[in-house]
C-alpha cells in the first residue's frame, strides 16, 4: 500500500496543501495519532510525519513524499508564533498535547518547551537541520521526493502531477489558509474525505 506523506516542518503550508489535496479527491489526515488514521488516509501530513518519515518509508516503501518550501522570513514569524503559543500551553499543562506532538516537536525544536524566546538563529538551525536530514535520506531515491515552493505559480499542479492525478477541475494554485495568528484552520474543515487524527 502506498501513501502520500507531507514531511516538511509545521507552518510550511501543510494545511493549505492538505485542503488542496482533500478537494482534489484524496482522503487526508493533517495529523495522525493512531493506526486507524494511517490506514484510512491516502495523504498524511505534519505530526508525526516530519520526524517519522524514515520509519514511514520502511512501512510504506512505494509512497511519495512532499517537502514544502516557504520563504524563510515568512516561516520564521509563523513558526515563532506557533511555538510561543505551544510553550505557554505546555507550561500550563503538558498533558494537553498528544505524546506524538511532544516527541516530534522536541526532536525538531530541542528544548523548545523551556525556551523563553525563539531567535532567528535557533529556528533557522532547526529548519536547516531537518532539511539536510531529508536530503540525506532521499539521496538514493530522489524520484520519491518532491520539493515544491508553495508560493510559486502552479505549485498545486506540480503536486497533483507528482501524486499521479490529473488536474481535472482543480485549480493549479494552493489556497492560503492559517493566515496570521490562526493556527487551527484544519479543525474547521468539514469534508467527507477528511480523516480525523485519532
C-alpha distance (Angstrom), angle and dihedral (degrees) to the residues before:
residue distance angle dihedral
X1 . . .
X2 3.79 . .
X3 3.78 128.2 .
X4 3.77 139.0 -175.6
X5 3.79 114.0 -119.8
X6 3.80 126.4 -168.7
X7 3.79 102.9 -152.4
X8 3.78 104.4 174.2
X9 3.79 120.1 114.5
X10 3.81 122.1 -87.9
X11 3.82 117.3 -79.5
X12 3.81 93.6 33.3
X13 3.80 94.6 108.1
X14 3.80 100.0 -77.4
X15 3.81 94.5 139.0
X16 3.80 93.0 47.6
X17 3.79 90.8 49.5
X18 3.80 92.4 46.5
X19 3.80 90.9 53.0
X20 3.80 90.9 47.7
X21 3.82 91.8 52.0
X22 3.80 91.3 43.2
X23 3.80 89.8 55.7
X24 3.80 89.0 46.0
X25 3.79 90.7 62.3
X26 3.80 104.4 -93.0
X27 3.79 126.2 131.2
X28 3.80 102.2 -120.1
X29 3.80 136.1 -166.5
X30 3.79 112.4 -172.1
X31 3.81 87.8 -161.4
X32 3.82 130.1 5.2
X33 3.78 124.7 -152.1
X34 3.80 102.4 165.4
X35 3.80 141.7 36.6
X36 3.79 93.7 -102.0
X37 3.80 92.2 60.0
X38 3.81 91.9 50.2
X39 3.78 92.3 47.2
X40 3.81 96.2 46.5
X41 3.80 98.4 42.9
X42 3.79 125.4 81.3
X43 3.80 89.8 -169.8
X44 3.81 125.2 39.1
X45 3.81 124.8 -179.7
X46 3.77 143.2 174.6
X47 3.82 117.1 5.6
X48 3.00 121.1 58.8
X49 3.82 96.7 1.3
X50 3.81 97.1 72.8
X51 3.82 89.0 62.2
X52 3.82 103.2 25.2
X53 3.81 99.1 47.5
X54 3.83 93.1 115.1
X55 3.80 93.8 54.3
X56 3.81 90.1 42.8
X57 3.80 88.9 53.3
X58 3.83 89.1 53.3
X59 3.78 90.4 49.5
X60 3.82 95.5 43.5
X61 3.83 103.8 24.3
X62 3.81 96.5 172.5
X63 3.77 94.0 54.2
X64 3.78 128.7 119.5
X65 3.79 124.0 -126.3
X66 3.79 127.6 -153.8
X67 3.79 123.0 -157.3
X68 3.81 111.7 -164.2
X69 3.78 118.8 -151.4
X70 3.77 124.2 -157.9
X71 3.81 130.2 177.5
X72 3.80 105.4 -82.6
X73 3.81 94.4 -128.9
X74 3.81 92.0 56.0
X75 3.79 92.1 44.8
X76 3.81 93.1 49.7
X77 3.78 94.6 58.0
X78 3.78 93.3 42.8
X79 3.81 97.3 47.9
X80 3.80 91.2 43.8
X81 3.83 90.3 56.8
X82 3.79 90.7 48.4
X83 3.80 95.1 48.3
X84 3.79 93.4 46.4
X85 3.79 90.2 51.0
X86 3.80 92.1 46.8
X87 3.79 93.1 46.5
X88 3.81 91.1 53.1
X89 3.80 91.0 50.9
X90 3.83 91.7 42.8
X91 3.81 92.5 54.6
X92 3.79 90.8 48.4
X93 3.82 94.1 48.5
X94 3.80 121.4 -9.7
X95 3.82 90.1 -170.7
X96 3.81 89.2 67.2
X97 3.82 90.0 83.9
X98 3.79 127.9 70.1
X99 3.81 112.2 -106.9
X100 3.82 89.8 -116.0
X101 3.79 90.8 55.2
X102 3.79 91.4 52.6
X103 3.80 93.0 45.2
X104 3.80 95.3 47.5
X105 3.79 97.5 43.4
X106 3.79 92.2 48.0
X107 3.81 89.4 50.1
X108 3.80 93.7 50.0
X109 3.81 97.3 35.3
X110 3.82 107.3 30.3
X111 3.81 115.2 -145.6
X112 3.80 91.3 -4.0
X113 3.81 92.1 143.9
X114 3.81 91.2 61.0
X115 3.80 98.3 41.2
X116 3.79 119.4 106.7
X117 3.78 94.0 -159.0
X118 3.78 138.3 12.2
X119 3.77 112.0 -134.8
X120 3.78 122.3 -156.6
X121 3.79 88.0 -116.0
X122 3.80 92.8 55.5
X123 3.81 94.5 45.1
X124 3.80 94.9 45.8
X125 3.78 89.7 48.6
X126 3.82 89.5 55.1
X127 3.81 91.7 45.5
X128 3.80 94.6 49.5
X129 3.79 94.1 43.5
X130 3.80 89.2 55.4
X131 3.80 91.6 45.6
X132 3.82 92.3 51.3
X133 3.81 91.4 48.8
X134 3.82 91.2 51.4
X135 3.82 91.6 48.2
X136 3.78 91.3 49.5
X137 3.79 93.7 48.7
X138 3.81 94.6 49.7
X139 3.80 95.8 39.5
X140 3.82 91.9 106.0
X141 3.83 95.6 38.1
X142 3.83 105.5 41.8
X143 3.80 92.7 151.6
X144 3.80 89.6 70.0
X145 3.80 95.2 55.9
X146 3.79 127.9 71.9
X147 3.78 120.1 -169.0
X148 3.77 112.5 -162.2
X149 3.78 133.2 174.9
X150 3.79 104.1 -136.1
X151 3.81 91.6 -152.4
X152 3.81 94.8 58.6
X153 3.78 121.6 99.0
X154 3.78 111.8 -101.3
X155 3.82 95.1 22.9
X156 3.79 91.2 135.7
X157 3.79 92.4 50.3
X158 3.82 90.6 51.4
X159 3.79 90.4 51.8
X160 3.80 94.1 49.2
X161 3.80 92.0 46.8
X162 3.81 90.6 50.8
X163 3.81 89.9 49.1
X164 3.80 90.2 51.7
X165 3.78 97.1 -113.7
X166 3.78 127.4 128.9
X167 3.79 116.2 -119.0
X168 3.81 91.3 -121.5
X169 3.78 111.7 157.3
X170 3.79 94.8 -17.7
X171 3.77 122.6 112.5
X172 3.78 114.6 -115.3
X173 3.80 90.1 -132.0
X174 3.79 127.9 81.3
X175 3.81 118.5 -123.6
X176 3.80 115.6 -115.1
X177 3.80 108.6 -129.5
X178 3.81 134.9 154.3
X179 3.78 87.8 50.8
X180 3.76 120.6 177.8
X181 3.77 113.7 -19.1
X182 3.77 96.3 -11.0
X183 3.80 109.8 110.5
X184 3.79 104.7 159.2
X185 3.80 103.4 58.4
X186 3.81 92.8 128.6
X187 3.80 90.2 65.3
X188 3.80 90.0 63.1
X189 3.80 94.3 54.3
X190 3.79 117.4 107.4
X191 3.78 114.6 -169.0
X192 3.82 133.8 139.8
X193 3.81 91.0 -125.0
X194 3.79 95.2 51.2
X195 3.82 111.1 116.0
X196 3.76 116.5 -152.3
X197 3.79 117.9 -128.0
X198 3.79 95.5 -125.5
